[in-house]
Amino acid sequence: MSFFCTLFGHTWVPETRSPSVRWNTTKDGQVLNPTVASQEIQHLDVCRRCALERPAGPRRHDDDRPTLAASGGGGEAEE
């Protein structure tokens, strides 16, 4: 803990860490497909002085993760 945190208290700033989306090409090399990491969305309160982290609760839209099916490339063949 920083000297300033002991003196004045922590300066909490909300931070969100979400899984990264990687874009890969198909075998043809012309179409991009998203690949979403399997990490959970993390909501944290981070002290800007000493970098101490404390978890915050889940938020309302955490289940709205991007998926391959939601991007339109669900793997279904079009007729």
Buried (B, 14 or more C-beta within 10 A) or exposed (E): EBEEBEEEEBEBEEEEEBBEEEEEEEEEEEEEEBEBEEEEBBBBBBBEBBEBBEEBEEEEEBEEBEEEEEEEBEEEEEE
